[in-house]
Amino acid sequence: MEHSEPTAAALRRAAGRPRGYPALDGVRAVAVLAVLLYHFGVGAMGGGFLGVDVFFVLSGYLITAQLVTRWVLGGGISLRSFWTARARRLLPALGAVLVASTTAVIVADRGQLALFRGDLTAAATYSSNWWYVFHQRSYFAASGRPPVLQHLWSLAVEEQFYLVWPLVVACVVALCSRCETRLRLLLAGSVAVGAGSSLVMGIGSAMANAPEAGDPSRWYFGSDSHVMGLMAGATLALVRRGDGLGAAGPAAPARPVRPVHTIIGAGALALLLTAFWRAGEHSTWLYRWGFLAVSLLTVVVIAVATRPGPLATGLDRPLLRGLGRRSYGLYLWHWPVVCFTRPGLDLPVSDGAAFALRLGLTLLLAEVSYQWVEQPVRRLGWRSAWRLVCDSRVGSLRVPTVITVAAAALVTGVVLPASATPSGPHYPAGGTVYVSRPGRSGSVHVRVVDPASAPPAAGLDGRPGPSARTPSGLAAPHQPPLHAGVDLRRYDLVVYGDSVPLGAIPDLAAKFRTVTNDAAVGAQAWTLLPQLVSDAGSGRLNGAVVLIHTGDNGLINRQQLGSALSALTHSARVVLAMPFVPRPWQDDNRKTVESVAAHFPQTALLDWVGAARGHPEYVGSDGIHLTSSGEHAYARLVAAAAVGS
């Protein structure tokens, strides 16, 4: 049986009290700024993505505090009212972002549309995190345009919490008549679920050897493995018996904090900021215990910031309050802005100019969303806000007419097949290119033939012609030893890597007899190196020159690299590149490559780090991908390393 919500008179009496705790808007501001700086590419914020975990704790605390005050202690259960309030808070801005993102993809990147359709459905149903898990999508790929709606995975986790946790609270309230029993049961449940989630994250990632030698995205995205922050916030709210956070804010003034508590809270905030600065996507400790630690630090900050004292005063500043109240919109809008304003790729501007543009656009879009989308619905409700829209005009047309036409255009654009030209390497003119057969995901087998001297090559079905050479990647059995001055056009090259060597395929094809490309955009070392070991074990790489360029998208595992080089003892030469990538893992990968390669005499190092640092013109403004001159230089360095010169 549902009980009534607080009466109108009670709400009027509470209206004079301050709503919520203003310092929590400051905590929101700190969290959203960390996320923005991280995604805007500010190097000092390598762990800025942890701002999402701060939001999880805040949401768990505030939602549970309201449920405890209204339902557990007051007995007024209304699931409909709760979910209606959540919808009014979350859906308007989300709808605006989905419409804008869909428009941007249709106009600027129809090649992404096939994947975008599924992402859009998942985002609209708050299931993005599991959509990415089930489709094995990586959060940590550094190449190519990221999925425009990828950041909505965190909103999916929160919305699933908003759906399930109130049901649990309502069941406990219905089954137990005593408030103390309700609180004890819910407290035990929140602690158990939070601890269980931490164990799933820690044990699961350890068993998968992630992130050292596996993609941690499954554990990062999963609600089962990443709900510990929400439950930590819920636990604090239960311990504090709701903190008085009902319909209109705290019911009574809170007690001031003691000096020792201020020191503890400030220390927790300092440790959080340190984590934002020092942590990284591939920090092993994060996946074992770090996310739980970040959640507990946030609990301490919230506990102190919601009591009068220096920390609350420091976080309760006008600028921080303003950013905190707009943090939802800032989070929603910043990622699509990032995806379509990549310096050197989408915009011919420097990194500094791109940062200023991204920040300005995000602030503008978030403010427009806050003033014209979010606030009208929250203040007036759906019907009154819609009536306000219906009374508005764009020129001589009513707004509903404009919305209908625009919606029809968007639906048509999404439904129609993508018309983008397939992207990929362009091969040199003057030769004949034969694609013998599709390779693994993202790979093609390429044969570049000198038309003046080459014998007939394999047909498009992959079967050799009457006088064709050995299929690409399976080198002829009797090739002369490699040394300075040898003609590399008598050797086959096999390329294992990511999008960086992929750009140099045309130049490499001009220097070697054949090229087999097993490089792919977004390839990670932990999938590429085991595949190389498998190919070497089948004899596919015997006698070939093998180029390995990995580590641009994440860490290289020392054991996996050693296994790969051990498997290539029958190759003519192994060229191992040291990746140049402006990411926190670059130096670790360079040390790994140098130390492991020292144990394998047939391996030649390609110091791409030194080359790119000495010649900035070799890489684009993103600091990773090759320019035209970089492609030529890269191929020359590969050839020189192959012959030992």
Secondary structure per residue as TSV (DSSP state, phi and psi in degrees):
chain	resnum	aa	ss	phi	psi
A	1	M	-	360.0	132.1
A	2	E	-	-87.8	139.8
A	3	H	-	-100.6	160.2
A	4	S	-	-72.8	154.1
A	5	E	-	-74.2	169.8
A	6	P	-	-52.0	141.8
A	7	T	-	-69.0	163.8
A	8	A	H	-62.4	-37.0
A	9	A	H	-62.7	-42.2
A	10	A	H	-63.6	-38.5
A	11	L	H	-66.1	-37.6
A	12	R	H	-66.7	-38.2
A	13	R	H	-65.3	-33.6
A	14	A	H	-81.7	-11.9
A	15	A	T	-64.2	-26.4
A	16	G	T	-77.8	-14.0
A	17	R	S	-82.7	153.0
A	18	P	-	-63.1	140.1
A	19	R	-	-85.2	120.5
A	20	G	S	65.0	-158.8
A	21	Y	-	-118.7	109.9
A	22	P	H	-56.9	-31.5
A	23	A	H	-62.6	-24.5
A	24	L	H	-68.3	-26.2
A	25	D	H	-64.0	-34.7
A	26	G	H	-65.1	-39.1
A	27	V	H	-63.4	-42.1
A	28	R	H	-59.4	-42.4
A	29	A	H	-61.9	-44.3
A	30	V	H	-60.2	-43.4
A	31	A	H	-65.4	-46.6
A	32	V	H	-70.8	-34.0
A	33	L	H	-64.3	-38.7
A	34	A	H	-61.1	-44.6
A	35	V	H	-64.4	-44.6
A	36	L	H	-62.2	-47.6
A	37	L	H	-63.2	-37.0
A	38	Y	H	-63.5	-49.1
A	39	H	H	-74.5	-22.0
A	40	F	T	-81.0	-0.6
A	41	G	T	84.4	21.9
A	42	V	-	-76.2	116.7
A	43	G	G	-61.3	-27.0
A	44	A	G	-74.5	-3.5
A	45	M	G	-118.3	52.3
A	46	G	T	-63.0	-22.8
A	47	G	T	-111.6	21.9
A	48	G	G	-61.4	-21.4
A	49	F	G	-62.6	-16.5
A	50	L	G	-68.9	-11.3
A	51	G	H	-57.4	-30.0
A	52	V	H	-61.1	-39.6
A	53	D	H	-68.2	-31.3
A	54	V	H	-64.3	-41.8
A	55	F	H	-61.9	-38.4
A	56	F	H	-58.5	-46.8
A	57	V	H	-64.7	-43.5
A	58	L	H	-58.4	-46.1
A	59	S	H	-63.2	-44.1
A	60	G	H	-61.4	-39.3
A	61	Y	H	-68.5	-51.3
A	62	L	H	-68.1	-43.1
A	63	I	H	-66.2	-45.7
A	64	T	H	-66.6	-37.3
A	65	A	H	-60.3	-41.5
A	66	Q	H	-65.9	-42.8
A	67	L	H	-64.6	-39.7
A	68	V	I	-65.7	-46.3
A	69	T	I	-64.8	-41.2
A	70	R	I	-85.3	-40.3
A	71	W	I	-105.0	-52.4
A	72	V	I	-67.9	-44.5
A	73	L	T	-90.1	-34.6
A	74	G	T	-95.6	-20.7
A	75	G	-	79.2	5.0
A	76	G	-	-89.7	89.5
A	77	I	-	-90.2	126.2
A	78	S	-	-149.4	89.9
A	79	L	H	-62.2	-37.5
A	80	R	H	-62.2	-44.7
A	81	S	H	-63.6	-41.0
A	82	F	H	-62.8	-51.2
A	83	W	H	-69.1	-31.5
A	84	T	H	-64.3	-43.0
A	85	A	H	-63.2	-40.2
A	86	R	H	-64.4	-41.5
A	87	A	H	-63.7	-42.3
A	88	R	H	-64.5	-31.0
A	89	R	H	-78.4	-38.1
A	90	L	H	-102.8	-37.6
A	91	L	H	-71.4	-38.7
A	92	P	H	-58.4	-50.5
A	93	A	H	-66.7	-38.9
A	94	L	H	-61.1	-44.0
A	95	G	H	-59.2	-41.6
A	96	A	H	-63.3	-41.5
A	97	V	H	-66.6	-40.9
A	98	L	H	-63.8	-41.0
A	99	V	H	-64.8	-47.0
A	100	A	H	-65.0	-41.1
A	101	S	H	-66.4	-40.8
A	102	T	H	-61.7	-43.9
A	103	T	H	-60.0	-44.4
A	104	A	H	-63.5	-40.9
A	105	V	H	-66.6	-42.7
A	106	I	H	-62.3	-40.9
A	107	V	H	-80.2	-43.5
A	108	A	H	-108.1	-16.7
A	109	D	-	-155.1	66.4
A	110	R	G	-66.7	-17.1
A	111	G	G	-64.0	-22.1
A	112	Q	G	-89.1	-3.5
A	113	L	H	-64.9	-35.6
A	114	A	H	-60.5	-44.7
A	115	L	H	-73.9	-32.8
A	116	F	H	-63.9	-34.3
A	117	R	H	-56.4	-48.3
A	118	G	H	-65.8	-40.7
A	119	D	H	-61.2	-38.1
A	120	L	H	-65.7	-45.0
A	121	T	H	-62.0	-43.2
A	122	A	H	-64.0	-40.9
A	123	A	H	-65.1	-41.2
A	124	A	H	-68.7	-22.2
A	125	T	T	-107.2	11.3
A	126	Y	T	53.2	46.4
A	127	S	-	-128.8	21.6
A	128	S	H	-58.4	-39.6
A	129	N	H	-62.7	-44.4
A	130	W	H	-74.9	-28.4
A	131	W	H	-59.4	-44.8
A	132	Y	H	-69.5	-36.0
A	133	V	H	-64.7	-50.3
A	134	F	H	-67.4	-27.1
A	135	H	T	-98.6	10.9
A	136	Q	T	52.5	45.3
A	137	R	-	-89.3	138.7
A	138	S	-	-95.7	136.8
A	139	Y	S	-80.7	-16.1
A	140	F	-	-110.8	7.4
A	141	A	-	-67.8	135.2
A	142	A	-	-103.6	-3.6
A	143	S	S	-110.1	152.9
A	144	G	S	77.1	172.4
A	145	R	-	-73.7	124.8
A	146	P	-	-67.3	157.9
A	147	P	-	-58.5	129.9
A	148	V	T	-66.7	-26.8
A	149	L	T	-106.6	14.6
A	150	Q	G	-60.4	-34.4
A	151	H	G	-67.2	-12.5
A	152	L	G	-77.5	-0.3
A	153	W	H	-58.5	-37.7
A	154	S	H	-70.2	-35.8
A	155	L	H	-65.9	-32.8
A	156	A	H	-64.2	-43.2
A	157	V	H	-60.6	-45.0
A	158	E	H	-64.5	-43.5
A	159	E	H	-66.3	-35.1
A	160	Q	H	-64.3	-36.0
A	161	F	H	-64.5	-43.7
A	162	Y	H	-63.3	-26.6
A	163	L	H	-81.4	-44.6
A	164	V	H	-85.6	-45.7
A	165	W	H	-62.1	-43.6
A	166	P	H	-60.9	-33.7
A	167	L	H	-63.5	-41.5
A	168	V	H	-63.1	-45.7
A	169	V	H	-62.3	-43.4
A	170	A	H	-62.5	-39.7
A	171	C	H	-64.3	-43.3
A	172	V	H	-63.5	-42.2
A	173	V	H	-63.1	-40.2
A	174	A	H	-69.5	-32.7
A	175	L	H	-88.3	-25.1
A	176	C	-	-118.2	132.3
A	177	S	-	-90.6	-27.2
A	178	R	S	-88.8	132.8
A	179	C	H	-61.8	-39.6
A	180	E	H	-64.6	-38.2
A	181	T	H	-65.7	-41.3
A	182	R	H	-58.8	-47.6
A	183	L	H	-62.3	-43.1
A	184	R	H	-63.7	-42.5
A	185	L	H	-65.1	-45.2
A	186	L	H	-66.7	-37.5
A	187	L	H	-64.1	-44.1
A	188	A	H	-62.2	-39.8
A	189	G	H	-66.7	-42.5
A	190	S	H	-65.5	-40.6
A	191	V	H	-66.0	-43.2
A	192	A	H	-64.3	-44.7
A	193	V	H	-66.8	-41.8
A	194	G	H	-62.8	-44.7
A	195	A	H	-65.3	-40.6
A	196	G	H	-62.6	-41.0
A	197	S	H	-63.0	-41.3
A	198	S	H	-62.7	-39.3
A	199	L	H	-67.2	-39.4
A	200	V	H	-61.4	-45.0
A	201	M	H	-61.9	-51.5
A	202	G	H	-67.5	-51.6
A	203	I	H	-71.4	-42.0
A	204	G	H	-61.7	-46.3
A	205	S	H	-67.3	-34.7
A	206	A	H	-66.9	-41.8
A	207	M	H	-66.3	-31.4
A	208	A	T	-85.7	0.6
A	209	N	T	53.8	40.0
A	210	A	T	-107.7	140.0
A	211	P	T	-95.0	4.2
A	212	E	T	-61.6	-43.7
A	213	A	S	-139.0	30.8
A	214	G	S	-163.9	159.5
A	215	D	-	-79.5	120.8
A	216	P	T	-82.3	6.9
A	217	S	H	-58.6	-38.3
A	218	R	H	-56.3	-42.4
A	219	W	H	-80.1	-27.3
A	220	Y	H	-74.3	-40.8
A	221	F	H	-78.4	-32.2
A	222	G	-	-65.0	134.5
A	223	S	T	-64.8	-36.4
A	224	D	T	-65.3	-30.4
A	225	S	T	-102.5	-6.5
A	226	H	S	-133.5	28.1
A	227	V	-	-100.4	3.8
A	228	M	H	-62.4	-32.1
A	229	G	H	-65.6	-44.4
A	230	L	H	-61.3	-41.1
A	231	M	H	-74.1	-29.9
A	232	A	H	-64.3	-43.3
A	233	G	H	-63.7	-40.3
A	234	A	H	-62.5	-38.9
A	235	T	H	-62.2	-43.0
A	236	L	H	-61.4	-43.2
A	237	A	H	-63.5	-37.6
A	238	L	H	-70.3	-41.2
A	239	V	H	-60.6	-35.6
A	240	R	T	-90.2	8.8
A	241	R	G	56.2	40.3
A	242	G	G	88.4	-12.5
A	243	D	G	56.6	18.4
A	244	G	G	73.2	11.2
A	245	L	-	-83.3	86.3
A	246	G	S	-99.9	-131.3
A	247	A	S	-73.6	-28.4
A	248	A	S	-129.9	10.9
A	249	G	S	116.6	-172.1
A	250	P	-	-57.5	138.1
A	251	A	S	-79.8	-21.3
A	252	A	S	-150.1	155.5
A	253	P	-	-59.9	139.0
A	254	A	-	-83.2	154.7
A	255	R	-	-72.0	140.5
A	256	P	-	-63.9	152.8
A	257	V	-	-81.1	156.0
A	258	R	-	-81.1	160.0
A	259	P	H	-56.7	-38.6
A	260	V	H	-64.4	-35.8
A	261	H	H	-68.8	-35.8
A	262	T	H	-61.2	-42.6
A	263	I	H	-63.1	-43.1
A	264	I	H	-64.2	-44.5
A	265	G	H	-64.3	-43.6
A	266	A	H	-64.1	-38.2
A	267	G	H	-64.0	-40.5
A	268	A	H	-63.9	-41.4
A	269	L	H	-64.1	-40.9
A	270	A	H	-62.6	-40.6
A	271	L	H	-66.2	-36.7
A	272	L	H	-61.5	-46.9
A	273	L	H	-63.1	-35.9
A	274	T	H	-64.0	-40.6
A	275	A	H	-63.6	-40.4
A	276	F	H	-58.4	-33.8
A	277	W	H	-85.0	-43.5
A	278	R	H	-98.4	-24.3
A	279	A	-	-72.9	165.7
A	280	G	-	-144.7	165.2
A	281	E	T	-57.4	-29.6
A	282	H	T	-110.9	25.4
A	283	S	-	-75.7	114.1
A	284	T	H	-58.6	-39.7
A	285	W	H	-60.8	-28.9
A	286	L	I	-60.2	-43.9
A	287	Y	I	-79.3	-19.5
A	288	R	I	-85.2	-47.2
A	289	W	I	-148.8	-6.7
A	290	G	I	-68.0	-40.3
A	291	F	H	-64.2	-36.7
A	292	L	H	-65.2	-42.0
A	293	A	H	-62.6	-42.4
A	294	V	H	-61.7	-40.3
A	295	S	H	-64.1	-42.3
A	296	L	H	-68.7	-37.4
A	297	L	H	-61.6	-40.1
A	298	T	H	-65.6	-37.0
A	299	V	H	-59.1	-43.1
A	300	V	H	-63.6	-44.8
A	301	V	H	-59.9	-45.7
A	302	I	H	-63.6	-42.8
A	303	A	H	-60.0	-38.4
A	304	V	H	-81.8	-38.7
A	305	A	H	-69.9	-17.0
A	306	T	T	-94.2	15.9
A	307	R	S	-127.4	142.6
A	308	P	S	-55.3	133.1
A	309	G	S	166.9	179.4
A	310	P	H	-60.0	-38.8
A	311	L	H	-66.3	-43.7
A	312	A	H	-62.6	-39.9
A	313	T	H	-64.8	-41.6
A	314	G	H	-65.2	-33.9
A	315	L	H	-86.0	-16.8
A	316	D	-	-94.1	68.6
A	317	R	-	-113.4	148.2
A	318	P	H	-54.4	-45.0
A	319	L	H	-64.4	-44.8
A	320	L	H	-65.4	-40.5
A	321	R	H	-61.1	-43.8
A	322	G	H	-62.6	-43.5
A	323	L	H	-66.7	-39.6
A	324	G	H	-64.2	-39.8
A	325	R	H	-69.1	-22.4
A	326	R	T	-103.4	11.5
A	327	S	H	-62.7	-35.1
A	328	Y	H	-62.3	-48.4
A	329	G	H	-65.7	-39.5
A	330	L	H	-59.8	-43.4
A	331	Y	H	-65.9	-43.6
A	332	L	H	-62.0	-43.5
A	333	W	H	-86.9	-25.4
A	334	H	H	-65.4	-35.4
A	335	W	H	-72.3	-45.6
A	336	P	H	-57.7	-36.4
A	337	V	H	-61.4	-45.1
A	338	V	H	-60.0	-43.2
A	339	C	H	-64.5	-30.0
A	340	F	T	-108.4	12.0
A	341	T	-	-132.4	45.2
A	342	R	-	-73.7	123.0
A	343	P	B	-64.9	134.8
A	344	G	T	82.4	-13.1
A	345	L	T	-116.2	-52.8
A	346	D	T	-97.5	-28.2
A	347	L	B	-130.5	134.4
A	348	P	S	-84.6	59.0
A	349	V	S	-131.4	164.8
A	350	S	-	-76.5	169.7
A	351	D	H	-62.2	-39.1
A	352	G	H	-64.3	-43.0
A	353	A	H	-66.7	-38.0
A	354	A	H	-63.7	-40.5
A	355	F	H	-61.0	-46.6
A	356	A	H	-62.7	-42.0
A	357	L	H	-65.0	-45.3
A	358	R	H	-62.4	-45.6
A	359	L	H	-63.9	-44.2
A	360	G	H	-63.0	-44.6
A	361	L	H	-62.4	-43.2
A	362	T	H	-63.6	-44.4
A	363	L	H	-63.0	-41.3
A	364	L	H	-64.7	-49.0
A	365	L	H	-63.8	-40.6
A	366	A	H	-65.2	-38.2
A	367	E	H	-68.7	-43.2
A	368	V	H	-61.0	-43.8
A	369	S	H	-62.4	-42.0
A	370	Y	I	-65.0	-45.8
A	371	Q	I	-78.6	-35.9
A	372	W	I	-110.7	-9.5
A	373	V	I	-122.1	-56.3
A	374	E	I	-70.7	-53.6
A	375	Q	H	-64.7	-41.9
A	376	P	H	-57.4	-42.0
A	377	V	H	-69.0	-40.3
A	378	R	H	-67.4	-38.4
A	379	R	H	-78.2	-42.0
A	380	L	H	-104.1	-18.6
A	381	G	H	88.5	169.1
A	382	W	H	-62.8	-48.5
A	383	R	H	-66.2	-48.4
A	384	S	H	-65.6	-38.7
A	385	A	H	-64.4	-39.8
A	386	W	H	-66.9	-38.5
A	387	R	H	-62.3	-37.0
A	388	L	H	-63.5	-40.6
A	389	V	H	-65.6	-43.0
A	390	C	H	-63.6	-28.6
A	391	D	T	-82.0	-6.2
A	392	S	-	-92.4	160.0
A	393	R	E	-134.4	151.7
A	394	V	E	-113.6	99.4
A	395	G	T	67.9	-124.1
A	396	S	T	-94.1	-2.4
A	397	L	E	-100.5	140.9
A	398	R	E	-71.9	148.8
A	399	V	H	-58.7	-41.6
A	400	P	H	-57.2	-35.7
A	401	T	H	-64.8	-44.0
A	402	V	H	-62.0	-42.8
A	403	I	H	-62.9	-42.5
A	404	T	H	-62.2	-46.3
A	405	V	H	-63.3	-44.9
A	406	A	H	-63.7	-40.8
A	407	A	H	-63.8	-41.8
A	408	A	H	-61.9	-40.5
A	409	A	H	-64.4	-40.6
A	410	L	H	-66.5	-44.5
A	411	V	H	-60.5	-42.2
A	412	T	H	-61.6	-43.1
A	413	G	H	-65.0	-35.5
A	414	V	H	-74.2	-39.1
A	415	V	H	-72.6	-38.6
A	416	L	S	-62.7	145.6
A	417	P	-	-61.3	149.1
A	418	A	-	-63.8	139.8
A	419	S	-	-112.5	15.3
A	420	A	-	-70.1	145.5
A	421	T	-	-71.8	133.5
A	422	P	-	-56.7	133.7
A	423	S	-	-89.6	156.5
A	424	G	-	160.3	178.9
A	425	P	-	-65.9	150.7
A	426	H	-	-108.0	129.7
A	427	Y	-	-97.6	155.4
A	428	P	-	-65.2	143.5
A	429	A	T	-73.1	159.6
A	430	G	T	95.3	-13.9
A	431	G	S	-120.4	175.2
A	432	T	E	-109.0	131.2
A	433	V	E	-106.8	125.3
A	434	Y	E	-114.5	121.9
A	435	V	E	-96.0	107.0
A	436	S	E	-78.6	-35.4
A	437	R	E	-168.8	153.6
A	438	P	E	-64.7	142.9
A	439	G	-	-98.1	-156.7
A	440	R	S	-69.0	177.8
A	441	S	T	-52.4	119.8
A	442	G	T	87.9	-1.2
A	443	S	-	-116.5	150.7
A	444	V	E	-135.9	151.9
A	445	H	E	-100.5	120.4
A	446	V	E	-115.6	134.1
A	447	R	E	-119.5	119.9
A	448	V	E	-105.9	120.0
A	449	V	E	-117.4	132.0
A	450	D	-	-72.0	113.9
A	451	P	T	-65.1	-19.0
A	452	A	T	-81.3	-26.2
A	453	S	T	-130.7	-10.4
A	454	A	-	-80.3	143.0
A	455	P	-	-73.1	170.1
A	456	P	-	-53.9	140.9
A	457	A	-	-105.7	176.2
A	458	A	-	-64.6	150.2
A	459	G	-	-77.5	175.3
A	460	L	T	-67.7	-15.8
A	461	D	T	-85.2	-0.4
A	462	G	S	92.1	-8.4
A	463	R	-	-88.1	133.4
A	464	P	-	-65.5	147.4
A	465	G	-	-75.3	-176.0
A	466	P	T	-58.3	-35.8
A	467	S	T	-125.2	25.2
A	468	A	-	-71.1	151.8
A	469	R	-	-72.5	171.1
A	470	T	S	-56.9	138.5
A	471	P	-	-52.5	146.7
A	472	S	T	-53.7	133.6
A	473	G	T	94.9	-16.9
A	474	L	S	-112.8	93.2
A	475	A	-	-70.2	156.6
A	476	A	-	-59.0	145.0
A	477	P	S	-69.0	-24.5
A	478	H	-	-119.7	88.1
A	479	Q	-	-112.0	141.1
A	480	P	-	-66.9	155.7
A	481	P	-	-64.3	148.7
A	482	L	-	-80.4	134.0
A	483	H	-	-160.2	169.2
A	484	A	T	-58.2	133.2
A	485	G	T	93.4	-8.5
A	486	V	-	-71.4	151.3
A	487	D	-	-83.9	107.4
A	488	L	G	-67.3	-14.3
A	489	R	G	-72.1	0.6
A	490	R	G	-96.7	3.7
A	491	Y	S	-121.4	149.2
A	492	D	E	-92.0	143.3
A	493	L	E	-116.4	134.9
A	494	V	E	-118.2	127.6
A	495	V	E	-110.2	121.6
A	496	Y	E	-115.1	121.4
A	497	G	E	178.6	-161.7
A	498	D	S	-114.3	-152.1
A	499	S	H	-72.8	-15.6
A	500	V	H	-70.0	-57.3
A	501	P	H	-66.3	-23.6
A	502	L	H	-58.1	-36.1
A	503	G	H	-69.1	-22.5
A	504	A	T	-94.9	3.6
A	505	I	H	-54.5	-43.9
A	506	P	H	-59.0	-42.4
A	507	D	H	-71.4	-36.7
A	508	L	H	-65.3	-36.5
A	509	A	H	-64.2	-26.0
A	510	A	T	-78.9	-13.1
A	511	K	T	-105.8	-21.6
A	512	F	S	-115.3	163.9
A	513	R	S	-64.9	-51.6
A	514	T	E	-138.0	157.5
A	515	V	E	-128.6	126.2
A	516	T	E	-107.3	118.6
A	517	N	E	-97.9	114.9
A	518	D	E	-117.3	27.4
A	519	A	E	-93.2	147.9
A	520	A	-	-148.3	148.8
A	521	V	T	-60.5	130.0
A	522	G	T	79.3	7.7
A	523	A	-	-62.7	139.0
A	524	Q	-	-106.5	148.9
A	525	A	H	-60.1	-34.8
A	526	W	H	-72.5	-14.3
A	527	T	H	-102.8	-34.1
A	528	L	H	-70.0	-45.6
A	529	L	H	-66.4	-44.1
A	530	P	H	-61.1	-35.0
A	531	Q	H	-65.4	-39.0
A	532	L	H	-61.8	-43.3
A	533	V	H	-59.1	-42.5
A	534	S	H	-63.3	-43.5
A	535	D	H	-65.1	-39.8
A	536	A	H	-66.4	-37.9
A	537	G	H	-64.3	-26.6
A	538	S	T	-84.3	-1.8
A	539	G	T	84.0	6.0
A	540	R	T	-66.8	-25.7
A	541	L	T	-106.1	6.4
A	542	N	T	-61.4	128.5
A	543	G	T	81.3	-5.9
A	544	A	-	-91.8	157.8
A	545	V	E	-84.6	127.8
A	546	V	E	-113.4	123.8
A	547	L	E	-102.3	125.3
A	548	I	E	-116.2	118.4
A	549	H	E	-134.6	100.7
A	550	T	-	-140.0	170.6
A	551	G	-	104.5	-1.4
A	552	D	S	-72.4	-28.1
A	553	N	S	-102.3	-2.2
A	554	G	S	169.5	-172.1
A	555	L	-	-71.0	148.1
A	556	I	-	-99.0	126.1
A	557	N	-	-81.4	128.6
A	558	R	H	-59.8	-45.2
A	559	Q	H	-65.6	-40.8
A	560	Q	H	-65.8	-39.6
A	561	L	H	-66.0	-41.9
A	562	G	H	-61.3	-41.3
A	563	S	H	-63.3	-39.6
A	564	A	H	-64.6	-44.8
A	565	L	H	-68.5	-35.0
A	566	S	H	-62.9	-33.2
A	567	A	T	-76.5	-10.5
A	568	L	T	-103.5	26.4
A	569	T	T	-66.3	-20.4
A	570	H	T	-97.0	6.2
A	571	S	S	-83.6	153.5
A	572	A	S	-64.2	-41.6
A	573	R	E	-163.2	146.9
A	574	V	E	-114.6	124.4
A	575	V	E	-105.7	116.7
A	576	L	E	-111.7	116.0
A	577	A	E	-87.5	142.7
A	578	M	-	-93.5	111.6
A	579	P	-	-69.9	140.6
A	580	F	-	-106.7	111.0
A	581	V	-	-149.9	126.5
A	582	P	S	-76.4	67.3
A	583	R	S	-133.8	159.4
A	584	P	T	-59.3	-23.2
A	585	W	T	-89.6	2.1
A	586	Q	H	-60.3	-49.3
A	587	D	H	-66.2	-39.2
A	588	D	H	-62.0	-42.1
A	589	N	H	-66.4	-37.9
A	590	R	H	-63.1	-44.1
A	591	K	H	-62.8	-40.5
A	592	T	H	-62.9	-47.1
A	593	V	H	-61.0	-46.4
A	594	E	H	-64.5	-45.6
A	595	S	H	-70.0	-39.1
A	596	V	H	-73.1	-42.4
A	597	A	H	-62.3	-27.4
A	598	A	T	-61.8	-19.0
A	599	H	T	-93.0	1.3
A	600	F	-	-129.4	101.4
A	601	P	T	-60.4	-28.9
A	602	Q	T	-78.7	0.0
A	603	T	E	-98.3	128.8
A	604	A	E	-109.9	132.3
A	605	L	E	-85.0	136.9
A	606	L	E	-108.4	107.1
A	607	D	-	-81.7	76.4
A	608	W	H	-72.3	-23.9
A	609	V	H	-63.0	-50.1
A	610	G	H	-64.4	-39.9
A	611	A	H	-65.0	-45.3
A	612	A	H	-70.0	-36.2
A	613	R	H	-67.5	-36.4
A	614	G	H	-77.9	-17.8
A	615	H	-	-135.5	83.7
A	616	P	G	-57.4	-22.8
A	617	E	G	-70.7	-9.2
A	618	Y	G	-76.1	-21.9
A	619	V	B	-122.7	153.2
A	620	G	-	-74.4	-177.1
A	621	S	T	-66.1	-18.7
A	622	D	T	-76.3	-8.1
A	623	G	S	77.6	8.6
A	624	I	S	-126.8	-57.3
A	625	H	S	-80.6	154.2
A	626	L	B	-80.2	139.7
A	627	T	-	-83.9	179.3
A	628	S	H	-60.3	-45.2
A	629	S	H	-67.3	-32.4
A	630	G	H	-65.9	-37.5
A	631	E	H	-62.3	-43.8
A	632	H	H	-64.0	-46.1
A	633	A	H	-64.6	-40.4
A	634	Y	H	-61.3	-45.8
A	635	A	H	-63.1	-39.6
A	636	R	H	-62.7	-41.6
A	637	L	H	-66.9	-37.6
A	638	V	H	-62.5	-45.6
A	639	A	H	-62.6	-42.5
A	640	A	H	-64.4	-41.5
A	641	A	H	-65.9	-35.1
A	642	A	H	-63.8	-35.6
A	643	V	H	-99.7	2.5
A	644	G	T	76.4	24.1
A	645	S	-	-106.9	360.0
